[in-house]
Amino acid sequence: MKLQAVELSKTYRGRKVVDDVELEIGQGEVVGLLGPNGAGKTTTFYILVGLARPDSGRVLLNDDEIT
């Protein structure tokens, strides 16, 4: 199983909070998103799990698009 983020971007109120994020997570991997407040960690997570829609980019699960 593989989860991929491809060129994810998201803007809120004119501020780009996620900017061309690329990520690939394989089955059994443990991953942490680190960064300062306002870096887009929560927004990226919300996009990956389907709670937010990216302005551009795709989320893939086993090469099938789920965005």
C-alpha positions as CSV (number, residue, x, y, z in Angstrom):
1,M,0.0,0.0,0.0
2,K,1.3,3.5,-0.9
3,L,0.0,7.0,-0.2
4,Q,1.3,9.8,-2.4
5,A,0.9,13.5,-2.5
6,V,1.7,15.1,-5.9
7,E,2.3,18.8,-6.2
8,L,-0.3,19.7,-3.5
9,S,-1.0,23.4,-3.0
10,K,-3.6,25.2,-0.9
11,T,-4.3,28.9,-0.3
12,Y,-6.3,30.5,2.5
13,R,-7.3,34.2,2.3
14,G,-4.6,34.9,-0.2
15,R,-1.8,33.2,1.8
16,K,-0.3,30.0,0.3
17,V,-0.1,27.6,3.2
18,V,0.8,24.4,1.2
19,D,3.1,25.0,-1.7
20,D,3.8,22.1,-4.1
21,V,4.2,19.4,-1.5
22,E,5.5,16.0,-2.7
23,L,5.2,13.0,-0.3
24,E,5.3,9.2,-0.6
25,I,4.5,6.9,2.3
26,G,4.7,3.2,2.1
27,Q,2.9,0.5,4.1
28,G,4.2,0.2,7.6
29,E,6.1,3.5,7.5
30,V,5.8,6.0,10.3
31,V,6.0,9.7,9.2
32,G,6.0,12.9,11.1
33,L,5.3,16.4,9.7
34,L,7.5,18.9,11.4
35,G,7.5,22.7,11.1
36,P,6.7,26.0,12.8
37,N,3.2,27.3,13.5
38,G,1.5,28.2,10.3
39,A,3.7,26.0,8.1
40,G,0.8,24.0,6.7
41,K,1.2,20.8,8.6
42,T,-2.4,20.4,9.6
43,T,-3.7,21.6,6.2
44,T,-1.5,19.0,4.5
45,F,-2.8,16.3,6.8
46,Y,-6.4,17.3,6.2
47,I,-5.8,17.2,2.4
48,L,-4.3,13.7,2.7
49,V,-7.2,12.3,4.7
50,G,-9.9,14.0,2.6
51,L,-11.0,16.7,5.0
52,A,-9.8,19.5,2.8
53,R,-9.5,19.9,-1.0
54,P,-6.3,21.1,-2.5
55,D,-6.3,24.0,-4.9
56,S,-4.0,22.0,-7.1
57,G,-2.3,18.6,-7.0
58,R,-3.4,15.1,-6.3
59,V,-3.5,12.5,-3.6
60,L,-3.0,8.9,-4.7
61,L,-3.6,5.6,-2.8
62,N,-2.0,2.7,-4.6
63,D,-1.8,4.8,-7.8
64,D,-5.5,5.5,-7.7
65,E,-6.5,9.2,-7.4
66,I,-8.5,9.9,-4.2
67,T,-8.6,13.7,-4.2
